[in-house]
Amino acid sequence: MDSSASTLSLSSSLELQNQNSDHYEGSFVEPSFFQTQTGVPTQFIWPKVDLVNAHEELMEPVVDLEGFFRGDSVATQQAATIIRAACLRHGFFQVINHGVDSHLISAAYDHMDHFFKQPISHKSKARRMPGNMWGYSGAHAHRFSSKLPWKETLSFGFHDNSLDPVVVDFFTSSLGKDYQQTGVVYQKYCEEMKRVSGVMMELLAMSLGVDRLHYKKYFEDGSSIMRCNYYPSCQEPSLALGTGPHCDPTSLTILHQDQVGGLQVYSNNTWQTVRPRHDALVINIGETFMALSNGKYKSCLHRATVNRYKERRSLAFFVCPREDKVVRPPSDLLGTQSTRMYPDFTWSDLLQFTQNHYRADDATLQNFTKWLLSSKSLT
């Protein structure tokens, strides 16, 4: 794929703002913009190649974690076997009996709904500033000027290696003390996602035949990303996408989606739908973990469609290593093989690439590798 086609537009999307000035504040898409459109503006229309319909459902075994938590070695190995098969094919699976309280998940959605229903003047208090990963964004119009996603997002960071309640601090500092309870809910939700990620890392290590605790220890001091996604209804869903086809540059994504549906995975050369399960967490492999597996496991190519009649919401937790940690496969995975699929890099290298130079797609890691090697050759 030609990387120039995905190079970031680092302008503030002035052309888009001028054409729809009543719906923009700075480089934000005003939420009423989505609600008042009878058609899809040019900046939100995706190429036909990205809009090919999915005609079948992704049928995959669900990973049951009950045996893992019971200490049942046979059930745990069965779970690892299912994960291995899924990661070799497309990098996607779902888990049940994960231990996350359904009331906590419901509370996270309730607080999300409250935030996204606020006027733009209120939401923009938490606006995502240039060069910052955290905050509110309307259609990512502050970063791109075409192929805009039909969505709003709220992103914030999480790490559990300090006594500071970092999530609570984000909400109270950006939105005020009235959001103290919102911060508490998401702090707890992130802590639960970090716990689940540790389980996933153990099972992934087992599935690859490496030390069971290798990846869990590797990510213990990581700084992850939490994102609330809100996809408004769209009058012409056949022309727009909530999120375009891409592979996550992060290591692992743990997602809960509501019951509206819209998540699709590319497998066997076709787009396939993922039926929502209220009791399941969606897991997909990202580019960083693909590098950590030396390319053995696929980074999941996925997208999100929009619905004509209903809004859709999802909660996404992106597992990341510490920014300065070197991304390198474990030696016992390489064994006697001397071939490395990717050079050593740090998470901050890849993060910088996707934030400043390249829009994540289905070839991010390949083009990042070229960029990284080229950058090193110039130094």
C-alpha positions as CSV (number, residue, x, y, z in Angstrom):
1,M,0.0,0.0,0.0
2,D,1.2,3.5,-0.8
3,S,2.0,5.1,2.5
4,S,1.4,8.6,1.1
5,A,-2.3,7.8,0.8
6,S,-2.4,7.5,4.6
7,T,-0.1,10.4,5.5
8,L,-1.8,12.5,8.2
9,S,-3.3,15.8,7.4
10,L,-1.9,18.0,10.2
11,S,-3.9,21.0,9.3
12,S,-7.0,22.0,11.4
13,S,-9.3,21.0,8.5
14,L,-10.1,24.6,7.5
15,E,-11.8,23.6,4.3
16,L,-14.2,21.4,6.2
17,Q,-14.9,24.0,8.8
18,N,-15.6,26.7,6.3
19,Q,-18.1,24.6,4.4
20,N,-20.0,23.7,7.6
21,S,-19.2,26.7,9.9
22,D,-22.4,26.4,11.9
23,H,-21.3,22.9,13.2
24,Y,-17.6,23.5,14.0
25,E,-15.9,24.9,17.0
26,G,-12.2,25.1,16.4
27,S,-11.4,21.8,14.8
28,F,-14.4,19.9,16.3
29,V,-17.4,18.5,14.5
30,E,-20.4,19.8,16.5
31,P,-22.5,16.8,17.5
32,S,-25.7,18.3,16.0
33,F,-24.0,18.1,12.7
34,F,-24.4,14.3,12.7
35,Q,-28.1,14.6,13.8
36,T,-29.1,17.1,11.1
37,Q,-27.5,15.6,8.1
38,T,-29.9,14.1,5.5
39,G,-26.9,12.9,3.4
40,V,-23.3,12.3,4.0
41,P,-20.9,15.2,3.4
42,T,-17.9,14.5,1.1
43,Q,-15.4,14.5,4.0
44,F,-17.2,11.6,5.6
45,I,-17.6,9.4,2.5
46,W,-15.2,6.5,2.3
47,P,-13.9,4.8,-0.9
48,K,-16.0,2.0,-2.3
49,V,-13.2,-0.5,-1.6
50,D,-13.6,0.2,2.2
51,L,-17.4,0.0,2.1
52,V,-17.8,-3.5,0.7
53,N,-20.6,-5.2,2.6
54,A,-20.2,-8.0,5.0
55,H,-22.5,-10.9,4.1
56,E,-21.7,-13.4,6.8
57,E,-21.1,-13.7,10.5
58,L,-17.7,-14.5,12.0
59,M,-18.2,-17.9,13.6
60,E,-15.5,-18.6,16.2
61,P,-15.4,-20.5,19.4
62,V,-15.8,-18.3,22.5
63,V,-13.0,-18.6,25.1
64,D,-14.4,-19.5,28.5
65,L,-12.1,-18.2,31.3
66,E,-13.9,-20.0,34.1
67,G,-11.4,-22.9,34.1
68,F,-8.4,-20.5,34.1
69,F,-9.7,-18.8,37.3
70,R,-10.4,-22.2,38.9
71,G,-6.9,-23.3,38.2
72,D,-8.0,-26.1,35.9
73,S,-4.9,-26.9,33.8
74,V,-6.8,-28.8,31.1
75,A,-9.4,-26.0,30.6
76,T,-6.7,-23.4,30.6
77,Q,-4.8,-25.3,27.9
78,Q,-8.0,-25.6,25.9
79,A,-8.4,-21.8,26.1
80,A,-4.9,-21.3,24.9
81,T,-5.4,-23.6,22.0
82,I,-8.5,-21.7,20.9
83,I,-6.6,-18.4,21.2
84,R,-3.7,-19.7,19.1
85,A,-6.0,-20.8,16.3
86,A,-7.8,-17.5,16.2
87,C,-4.6,-15.4,16.4
88,L,-3.0,-17.4,13.5
89,R,-6.1,-16.7,11.4
90,H,-7.2,-13.1,12.0
91,G,-6.1,-12.0,15.5
92,F,-9.6,-11.8,17.0
93,F,-11.6,-13.7,19.7
94,Q,-14.1,-13.2,22.5
95,V,-13.9,-14.2,26.2
96,I,-16.7,-15.0,28.7
97,N,-16.6,-15.6,32.4
98,H,-14.0,-12.8,32.6
99,G,-15.0,-11.7,36.1
100,V,-15.9,-8.1,35.3
101,D,-19.0,-7.0,37.1
102,S,-21.9,-6.4,34.7
103,H,-23.0,-3.5,37.0
104,L,-19.6,-1.8,36.4
105,I,-20.0,-2.2,32.7
106,S,-23.5,-0.7,32.8
107,A,-22.2,2.2,34.9
108,A,-19.5,2.9,32.4
109,Y,-22.1,3.2,29.6
110,D,-24.3,5.4,31.8
111,H,-21.5,7.8,32.4
112,M,-20.6,7.7,28.7
113,D,-24.1,8.6,27.7
114,H,-24.2,11.5,30.2
115,F,-21.0,13.0,28.8
116,F,-21.8,12.6,25.1
117,K,-25.3,14.1,25.5
118,Q,-23.8,17.4,26.8
119,P,-23.5,20.4,24.5
120,I,-20.3,20.9,22.6
121,S,-19.4,23.9,24.8
122,H,-19.3,21.5,27.8
123,K,-17.5,18.6,26.0
124,S,-14.9,20.9,24.5
125,K,-13.6,21.6,28.1
126,A,-12.0,18.2,27.7
127,R,-10.9,18.7,24.0
128,R,-8.0,16.8,22.7
129,M,-5.2,19.3,22.2
130,P,-2.5,19.0,19.4
131,G,0.2,16.6,20.4
132,N,-1.9,15.1,23.2
133,M,-3.5,11.6,23.2
134,W,-6.2,12.5,25.8
135,G,-9.5,14.2,25.5
136,Y,-12.6,14.7,23.5
137,S,-12.7,14.5,19.7
138,G,-15.5,15.0,17.2
139,A,-14.8,12.8,14.1
140,H,-11.0,13.4,14.6
141,A,-11.5,16.5,12.5
142,H,-8.5,18.0,14.4
143,R,-6.3,15.4,12.7
144,F,-7.8,14.5,9.3
145,S,-9.6,16.3,6.5
146,S,-11.0,13.3,4.6
147,K,-12.4,9.9,5.3
148,L,-13.6,11.2,8.6
149,P,-15.1,8.6,11.0
150,W,-18.8,9.1,11.9
151,K,-18.2,9.2,15.7
152,E,-17.2,11.1,18.8
153,T,-14.6,9.8,21.2
154,L,-13.3,10.5,24.7
155,S,-9.8,9.1,25.4
156,F,-7.7,9.1,28.6
157,G,-4.7,7.3,29.9
158,F,-4.3,4.7,32.6
159,H,-1.5,3.2,34.6
160,D,-1.5,1.5,37.9
161,N,2.1,1.9,39.0
162,S,1.5,4.9,41.2
163,L,-0.8,5.9,44.0
164,D,-2.3,8.6,41.9
165,P,-5.9,8.0,40.7
166,V,-4.9,9.1,37.2
167,V,-8.4,8.6,35.7
168,V,-10.2,10.4,38.4
169,D,-7.6,13.3,38.1
170,F,-8.3,13.5,34.3
171,F,-12.0,13.9,34.7
172,T,-11.9,16.4,37.6
173,S,-9.1,18.5,36.1
174,S,-10.7,18.7,32.7
175,L,-14.4,18.7,33.4
176,G,-14.7,19.7,37.1
177,K,-15.6,18.2,40.4
178,D,-19.0,17.1,39.2
179,Y,-17.2,14.4,37.3
180,Q,-15.6,12.9,40.3
181,Q,-17.9,9.9,40.3
182,T,-17.4,9.4,36.5
183,G,-13.7,9.3,37.2
184,V,-14.2,6.7,40.0
185,V,-16.2,4.5,37.7
186,Y,-13.7,4.6,34.9
187,Q,-10.7,4.2,37.2
188,K,-12.3,1.0,38.5
189,Y,-13.2,-0.1,34.9
190,C,-9.6,0.4,33.8
191,E,-8.3,-1.5,36.8
192,E,-10.5,-4.4,35.8
193,M,-9.3,-4.2,32.2
194,K,-5.7,-4.3,33.3
195,R,-6.5,-7.4,35.4
196,V,-8.1,-9.1,32.3
197,S,-5.2,-8.1,30.2
198,G,-2.9,-9.9,32.6
199,V,-4.9,-13.1,32.1
200,M,-4.8,-12.6,28.3
201,M,-1.0,-12.2,28.4
202,E,-0.7,-15.5,30.3
203,L,-2.8,-17.3,27.8
204,L,-1.1,-15.7,24.8
205,A,2.3,-16.8,26.2
206,M,1.0,-20.3,26.7
207,S,-0.4,-20.4,23.2
208,L,3.0,-19.3,21.8
209,G,4.9,-21.8,23.9
210,V,6.9,-19.3,25.8
211,D,7.3,-18.7,29.5
212,R,3.8,-18.3,30.9
213,L,4.6,-15.0,32.7
214,H,6.8,-13.4,30.1
215,Y,4.2,-11.1,28.5
216,K,2.4,-10.4,31.8
217,K,5.6,-9.1,33.3
218,Y,6.5,-7.2,30.2
219,F,3.3,-5.2,30.4
220,E,3.1,-4.8,34.2
221,D,4.5,-1.2,34.2
222,G,2.7,-0.2,31.0
223,S,0.6,2.9,30.3
224,S,-2.6,2.0,28.6
225,I,-5.3,4.0,26.8
226,M,-9.0,4.0,27.5
227,R,-11.5,5.2,24.9
228,C,-15.2,5.7,24.9
229,N,-16.7,5.6,21.4
230,Y,-20.0,7.1,20.4
231,Y,-21.4,6.5,16.9
232,P,-24.5,8.6,16.1
233,S,-27.1,7.3,13.7
234,C,-26.5,8.0,10.0
235,Q,-29.1,8.5,7.3
236,E,-26.8,6.9,4.6
237,P,-24.8,4.3,6.4
238,S,-23.8,2.7,3.1
239,L,-21.5,5.7,2.5
240,A,-19.9,6.3,5.9
241,L,-18.0,4.3,8.5
242,G,-17.8,4.8,12.2
243,T,-14.2,3.6,12.1
244,G,-12.4,2.8,8.8
245,P,-10.5,-0.4,8.2
246,H,-7.4,-0.5,10.3
247,C,-5.2,-2.6,12.6
248,D,-4.6,-1.1,16.1
249,P,-1.0,0.0,16.6
250,T,-1.3,-0.9,20.3
251,S,-0.6,-4.4,21.7
252,L,-4.0,-5.7,22.7
253,T,-7.5,-4.3,22.6
254,I,-10.2,-5.3,25.1
255,L,-13.5,-4.0,24.0
256,H,-17.1,-4.2,25.2
257,Q,-19.7,-3.3,22.6
258,D,-23.4,-2.6,23.1
259,Q,-26.1,-4.6,21.5
260,V,-26.6,-2.5,18.3
261,G,-23.8,-4.2,16.4
262,G,-21.4,-2.8,13.8
263,L,-18.0,-4.3,14.5
264,Q,-16.6,-6.3,11.6
265,V,-13.4,-8.3,11.2
266,Y,-11.6,-9.2,8.0
267,S,-11.1,-12.9,7.7
268,N,-10.7,-15.3,4.8
269,N,-10.5,-12.4,2.4
270,T,-14.0,-11.1,3.4
271,W,-15.6,-8.8,5.9
272,Q,-17.5,-10.7,8.6
273,T,-19.8,-9.3,11.3
274,V,-19.3,-9.8,15.0
275,R,-22.6,-10.4,16.8
276,P,-22.6,-8.5,20.1
277,R,-22.7,-10.6,23.3
278,H,-23.5,-8.7,26.5
279,D,-21.5,-11.2,28.6
280,A,-18.4,-11.1,26.4
281,L,-15.3,-9.0,26.0
282,V,-13.9,-8.7,22.5
283,I,-10.1,-9.2,22.3
284,N,-8.0,-8.3,19.2
285,I,-4.3,-8.4,18.6
286,G,-2.6,-5.1,17.7
287,E,0.6,-4.3,15.7
288,T,2.8,-4.1,18.7
289,F,1.9,-7.6,19.9
290,M,2.3,-8.9,16.3
291,A,5.9,-7.7,16.6
292,L,6.3,-9.2,20.0
293,S,5.2,-12.6,18.5
294,N,7.7,-12.1,15.7
295,G,4.9,-11.9,13.2
296,K,3.4,-15.3,14.2
297,Y,0.1,-13.8,15.3
298,K,-1.9,-11.5,13.0
299,S,-2.8,-8.0,13.9
300,C,-6.6,-7.9,13.5
301,L,-8.0,-5.9,10.6
302,H,-11.3,-4.5,11.6
303,R,-13.8,-1.6,11.1
304,A,-17.0,-0.3,12.6
305,T,-20.1,0.5,10.5
306,V,-22.9,2.9,11.5
307,N,-26.6,2.3,11.9
308,R,-29.4,4.3,10.2
309,Y,-31.8,4.1,13.2
310,K,-29.7,3.7,16.3
311,E,-26.6,5.1,18.0
312,R,-23.9,2.7,18.9
313,R,-21.4,2.8,21.8
314,S,-18.4,0.8,22.8
315,L,-15.7,0.8,25.5
316,A,-12.2,0.2,24.3
317,F,-9.1,-0.4,26.4
318,F,-5.8,-0.5,24.5
319,V,-3.0,-2.3,26.3
320,C,0.4,-0.7,25.8
321,P,3.9,-1.3,27.2
322,R,5.8,1.5,28.9
323,E,6.8,4.0,26.2
324,D,10.5,3.5,26.4
325,K,10.4,-0.4,26.6
326,V,12.0,-2.1,23.7
327,V,9.6,-4.2,21.6
328,R,11.4,-7.5,20.9
329,P,10.1,-11.1,20.8
330,P,11.2,-13.4,23.7
331,S,14.3,-15.4,22.9
332,D,12.6,-18.7,23.6
333,L,10.0,-17.9,20.8
334,L,12.8,-17.4,18.3
335,G,14.5,-20.6,19.3
336,T,17.1,-21.5,16.7
337,Q,15.6,-19.1,14.1
338,S,17.8,-16.1,13.4
339,T,15.2,-14.3,11.2
340,R,13.6,-11.3,12.8
341,M,10.4,-10.1,11.2
342,Y,10.8,-6.6,12.6
343,P,13.6,-4.5,14.0
344,D,13.7,-3.5,17.7
345,F,11.7,-0.4,18.4
346,T,10.0,1.3,21.4
347,W,6.3,1.9,21.8
348,S,7.0,5.7,21.8
349,D,8.5,5.2,18.3
350,L,5.4,3.6,16.9
351,L,3.1,6.0,18.8
352,Q,5.0,9.0,17.3
353,F,4.7,7.5,13.8
354,T,0.9,7.0,14.1
355,Q,0.2,10.4,15.7
356,N,2.5,12.6,13.5
357,H,3.2,10.8,10.3
358,Y,0.8,8.1,9.4
359,R,-2.9,7.3,9.7
360,A,-3.4,3.7,11.0
361,D,-4.6,1.3,8.3
362,D,-3.9,-2.4,7.3
363,A,-0.2,-1.8,6.6
364,T,0.8,0.4,9.6
365,L,3.6,-1.9,10.9
366,Q,5.1,-2.5,7.5
367,N,5.3,1.2,6.7
368,F,6.5,2.0,10.2
369,T,9.3,-0.5,9.8
370,K,10.3,1.3,6.5
371,W,10.1,4.7,8.2
372,L,12.1,3.5,11.2
373,L,14.9,2.0,9.2
374,S,15.0,5.1,7.0
375,S,15.2,7.4,10.0
376,K,18.0,5.3,11.5
377,S,20.0,5.4,8.3
378,L,19.9,9.2,8.3
379,T,21.3,9.5,11.8
